Amino acid sequence: MVDYIPSPDEVTAAQTPDGGWTKKQLAQWGVPWPPPSGWRKHLAAKWRGEDVGPLTAEEPDQDTLF
């Protein structure tokens, strides 16, 4: 369980010079790797105190594996 939820400004400030986020940083926020689409909106909602479910890793589409 993650005890600290960053503000949207903190998430933006944590971007690397290449415009992404490190696996370690995302893990500190409870975001799985690779980060699923919508993870920033999910964190923002949690930061605002909204009741959101857990953020889960996306399963690859079977067609993309072959």
Contact map, one row per residue, 1 for C-alpha under 8 A:
111000000000000000000000000001000000000000000000000000000000000000
111110000000000000000000000111000000000000000000000000000000000000
111110000000000000000000000000000000000000000000000000000000000000
011111000000000000000000000010000000000000000000000000000000000000
011111100000000000000000000010000000000000100110000000000000000000
000111111110000000000000000010000000000000110010000000000000000000
000011111110000000000000000000000000000000110010000000000000000000
000001111111000000000000000000000000000100110010000000000000000000
000001111111100000000000000000000000000000000000000000000000000000
000001111111110000000000000000000000000000000000000000000000000000
000001111111111000000000000000000000000100000000000000000000000000
000000011111111000000000000000000000000000000000000000000000000000
000000001111111000000000000000000000000000000000000000000000000000
000000000111111100001000100000000000000000000000000000000000000000
000000000011111111111000000000000000000000000000000000000000000000
000000000000011111111100000000000000000000000000000000000000000000
000000000000001111110000000000000000000000000000000000000000000000
000000000000001111110000000000000000000000000000000000000000000000
000000000000001111111000000000000000000000000000000000000000000000
000000000000001111111100000000000000000000000000000000000000000000
000000000000011100111110110000000000000000000000000000000000000000
000000000000000100011111110000000000000000000000000000000000000000
000000000000000000001111111000001100000000000000000000000000000000
000000000000000000000111111100000000000000000000000000000000000000
000000000000010000001111111110000000000000000000000000000000000000
000000000000000000001111111111111010000000000000000000000000000000
000000000000000000000011111111111000000000000000000000000000000000
010000000000000000000001111111100000000000000000000000000000000000
010111000000000000000000111111100000000000000000000000000000000000
110000000000000000000000011111110000000000000000000000100000000000
000000000000000000000000011111111010001000000000000000110000000000
000000000000000000000000011001111111000000000000000000111000000000
000000000000000000000010011000111111000000000000000000001000000000
000000000000000000000010000000011111000000000000000000001000000000
000000000000000000000000010000111111101000000000000000001000000000
000000000000000000000000000000011111111000000000000000111100000000
000000000000000000000000000000000011111000000000000000000000000000
000000000000000000000000000000000001111111000000000000000000000000
000000000000000000000000000000100011111111100000000000100000000000
000000010010000000000000000000000000011111110000000000000000000000
000000000000000000000000000000000000011111111000000000000000000000
000000000000000000000000000000000000011111111100000100100000000000
000011110000000000000000000000000000001111111110000000000000000000
000001110000000000000000000000000000000111111111000000000000000000
000000000000000000000000000000000000000011111111111100000000000000
000010000000000000000000000000000000000001111111111100000000000000
000011110000000000000000000000000000000000111111110000000000000000
000000000000000000000000000000000000000000011111110000000000000000
000000000000000000000000000000000000000000001111111000000000000000
000000000000000000000000000000000000000000001111111100000000000000
000000000000000000000000000000000000000000001100111110000000000000
000000000000000000000000000000000000000001001100011111000000000000
000000000000000000000000000000000000000000000000001111100000000000
000000000000000000000000000000000000000000000000000111110000000000
000000000000000000000000000001110001001001000000000011111000000000
000000000000000000000000000000110001000000000000000001111100000000
000000000000000000000000000000011111000000000000000000111110000000
000000000000000000000000000000000001000000000000000000011111000000
000000000000000000000000000000000000000000000000000000001111100000
000000000000000000000000000000000000000000000000000000000111110110
000000000000000000000000000000000000000000000000000000000011111110
000000000000000000000000000000000000000000000000000000000001111111
000000000000000000000000000000000000000000000000000000000000111111
000000000000000000000000000000000000000000000000000000000001111111
000000000000000000000000000000000000000000000000000000000001111111
000000000000000000000000000000000000000000000000000000000000011111
